[in-house]
Amino acid sequence: MSRRSKYSPEFKEQVVKRAISSTFTIEEVSESLGISYFVLRQWKAKFLKKSENVNPPTDKQIKESEELKKLRKENIRLKEENAILKKFTAMLSREQNPD
């Protein structure tokens, strides 16, 4: 027994785009339109999966992603080094100015 979809594909796509691009949560969008939260979540997952297959990342996007990962690691390392230097400076100032 085949069940006919209650909503058109265009409607589903518009609702998913609204949930993705707006400041509203999926739950708020589903409540405002009278759609089940879980159904809208499934639509969103299918939409994102379909859009990934349609637009695979370009070489430039891949390179930028790799560079971003590298920069994030470097940023973490630099923050750790900065924290160490701050502690060392505080320790030196305590040694030079004994109360």
KAKAWO-V105818 format. One record per residue. N is the residue number from 0. RES is the residue in one small letter. PHI is phi as a letter, one per 20 degrees, with the letter a starting at -180 (999 if undefined). OMEGA is omega in radians with two decimals (* if undefined). Layout:
N,RES,PHI,OMEGA + N,RES,PHI,OMEGA
This chain:
0,m,999,-3.12 + 1,s,e,-3.13 + 2,r,d,-3.13 + 3,r,f,-3.12 + 4,s,f,-3.13 + 5,k,f,-3.07 + 6,y,c,3.13 + 7,s,f,3.10 + 8,p,g,3.13 + 9,e,f,3.12 + 10,f,f,3.14 + 11,k,g,-3.11 + 12,e,f,3.12 + 13,q,f,-3.14 + 14,v,f,3.14 + 15,v,f,3.11 + 16,k,f,3.10 + 17,r,f,-3.13 + 18,a,f,-3.11 + 19,i,f,-2.98 + 20,s,e,-3.06 + 21,s,e,3.11 + 22,t,e,3.13 + 23,f,e,3.07 + 24,t,e,3.10 + 25,i,g,-3.13 + 26,e,f,-3.14 + 27,e,f,3.12 + 28,v,f,-3.12 + 29,s,f,3.12 + 30,e,f,-3.09 + 31,s,f,-3.12 + 32,l,d,3.14 + 33,g,m,3.13 + 34,i,d,3.11 + 35,s,f,3.12 + 36,y,g,-3.08 + 37,f,f,3.09 + 38,v,f,3.13 + 39,l,f,3.08 + 40,r,f,3.10 + 41,q,f,3.11 + 42,w,g,-3.12 + 43,k,f,3.14 + 44,a,f,3.12 + 45,k,f,-3.14 + 46,f,f,-3.12 + 47,l,f,3.12 + 48,k,f,3.14 + 49,k,f,-3.12 + 50,s,f,3.06 + 51,e,f,-3.11 + 52,n,f,-3.12 + 53,v,f,-3.08 + 54,n,d,3.10 + 55,p,f,-3.11 + 56,p,f,3.11 + 57,t,e,3.11 + 58,d,g,-3.13 + 59,k,f,3.13 + 60,q,f,3.12 + 61,i,f,3.12 + 62,k,f,3.13 + 63,e,f,3.11 + 64,s,f,3.11 + 65,e,f,3.13 + 66,e,f,3.13 + 67,l,f,3.09 + 68,k,f,-3.13 + 69,k,f,3.14 + 70,l,f,3.10 + 71,r,f,3.09 + 72,k,f,3.13 + 73,e,f,3.12 + 74,n,f,3.10 + 75,i,f,-3.14 + 76,r,f,-3.13 + 77,l,f,3.08 + 78,k,f,3.11 + 79,e,f,3.11 + 80,e,f,3.13 + 81,n,f,3.12 + 82,a,f,3.12 + 83,i,f,3.14 + 84,l,f,3.10 + 85,k,f,3.12 + 86,k,f,-3.14 + 87,f,f,3.11 + 88,t,f,3.12 + 89,a,f,3.13 + 90,m,f,3.12 + 91,l,f,-3.12 + 92,s,f,3.07 + 93,r,f,3.13 + 94,e,f,-3.12 + 95,q,f,-3.11 + 96,n,c,3.13 + 97,p,f,-3.12 + 98,d,e,*
